[in-house]
Amino acid sequence: MIIHYTNQNLRPKSKLAIVIEWSLTTIVNTLVLLMAATIFTGIYIESIGFAFLAGAIIMVLNKTLKPILTLLTLPLSIMTLGLFYPFVNVLILKLTSFMMGEAFTLNGWFVPFFIAIFISTMTIILDLLITKKIVGGIR
C-alpha cells in the first residue's frame, strides 16, 4: 500500500524531528524567560541553568497539563471573551515557580498576567522564526 500525503502538515514527524522540536522549544522558552526576567521586576531567575530547567518544565506542563486546564476553564474564557486565557499561562508559570523553589520566583498575580502575555507573544514569534523553520525542513 502506498500512502501519499498531499499536505505537508499531515505527514507524521520523525523521532529526530520531535527531539529537535522539543529541544528548540526548551531553548526558546529559556530565551523568553531570560528576556522577561530582565524586563519585568515580578519574575526572578537565579541563573541561565535554572532558566533552562524552567523552560523545560514549562514545555512539559504546556504539553501535558495546559490542554486540561484550557478545557476546564473554557466556560470562563468564553464568558470573558478570552481575557481569562492568560491566567492559564499564569497558572503554568506559578506551578513552575512552585516546583523550582527559590531559583525561579514569580511575585503576585497581576504582574505575572502581563508577564504571561509577554511570554506567550514572544514564544509564538520565536517559534515561527526558529522552531517551525528548522523542524519543518526535517520532517
C-alpha positions in Angstrom: 0.0 0.0 0.0 1.3 3.4 -0.9 0.4 6.4 1.2 0.6 9.8 -0.5 0.3 12.9 1.6 -0.9 15.9 -0.2 -0.5 18.3 2.7 2.9 18.6 4.4 1.3 19.1 7.8 -0.4 15.7 7.7 2.8 13.8 7.4 3.9 12.3 10.7 7.0 13.7 12.3 10.1 11.6 12.6 11.6 10.9 16.1 14.5 13.2 15.2 12.1 16.0 14.4 10.3 15.5 17.7 13.5 15.6 19.7 14.8 18.7 17.8 11.4 20.4 18.2 11.3 19.8 22.0 14.9 20.9 22.3 14.3 24.1 20.4 11.1 24.8 22.3 13.0 24.5 25.6 15.7 26.8 24.3 13.1 29.3 23.0 11.4 29.1 26.4 14.7 29.8 28.1 15.4 32.8 26.0 12.0 34.3 26.6 12.2 33.7 30.3 15.5 35.4 30.5 14.1 38.4 28.5 11.1 38.5 30.8 13.4 38.5 33.9 15.3 41.5 32.6 12.2 43.5 31.6 9.8 42.7 34.5 10.5 43.0 38.2 7.9 40.4 39.2 10.0 37.5 37.9 13.3 36.3 39.2 15.6 33.6 37.8 18.8 32.7 39.6 20.9 31.7 36.6 20.8 30.6 33.0 20.9 26.9 34.0 17.8 27.4 36.1 16.2 29.3 33.2 16.8 26.3 31.0 15.3 24.0 33.6 12.3 26.3 34.0 11.9 26.3 30.2 11.9 22.5 30.1 9.3 22.4 32.9 7.1 24.9 31.2 7.4 22.9 27.9 6.3 19.7 29.7 3.5 21.4 31.5 2.3 23.1 28.3 2.2 19.7 26.5 0.5 17.8 29.4 -1.4 20.0 31.8 -2.3 23.1 29.7 -4.8 21.3 27.4 -6.6 20.0 30.5 -6.6 23.4 32.2 -7.7 25.1 29.0 -10.6 22.7 28.7 -11.7 23.1 32.3 -11.5 26.9 32.1 -13.2 27.1 28.7 -16.5 28.4 30.0 -14.8 31.2 31.9 -12.7 32.1 28.8 -15.9 32.2 26.7 -17.7 34.4 29.3 -14.7 36.8 29.4 -14.2 36.8 25.7 -10.8 35.2 26.0 -9.5 37.5 28.7 -9.2 34.6 31.2 -7.0 32.5 29.0 -3.7 34.3 30.0 -4.5 33.2 33.6 -4.0 29.6 32.4 -0.5 30.7 31.4 0.0 32.4 34.8 -1.0 29.2 36.5 1.6 27.3 34.4 4.2 29.8 35.5 3.1 29.6 39.1 3.4 25.8 39.0 6.9 26.1 37.6 7.8 28.6 40.3 6.4 26.2 42.9 8.4 23.3 41.5 11.7 25.3 41.3 11.5 27.0 44.6 13.8 30.0 45.2 15.6 29.6 41.8 12.6 30.8 39.9 10.1 33.1 41.6 7.0 34.8 40.4 5.5 37.5 42.6 1.8 38.2 42.8 -0.9 37.6 40.2 -1.3 41.0 38.5 2.2 41.4 37.1 2.5 37.8 36.1 -0.6 38.3 34.0 1.4 40.7 31.8 4.5 38.5 32.0 2.4 35.6 30.7 1.1 37.7 27.8 4.7 38.8 27.0 6.0 35.2 27.2 3.2 33.9 25.0 3.7 36.6 22.4 7.5 36.2 22.3 7.2 32.4 22.2 4.9 32.5 19.3 7.1 34.9 17.4 10.3 32.9 18.1 8.6 29.6 17.4 7.6 30.9 14.0 11.0 32.3 13.2 13.2 29.5 14.6 11.5 26.2 15.6 9.0 25.8 12.8 11.5 26.6 10.1 14.1 24.2 11.4 11.7 21.3 12.2 9.7 21.9 9.0 12.8 21.1 7.0 13.5 17.9 8.9 10.1 16.1 8.8 
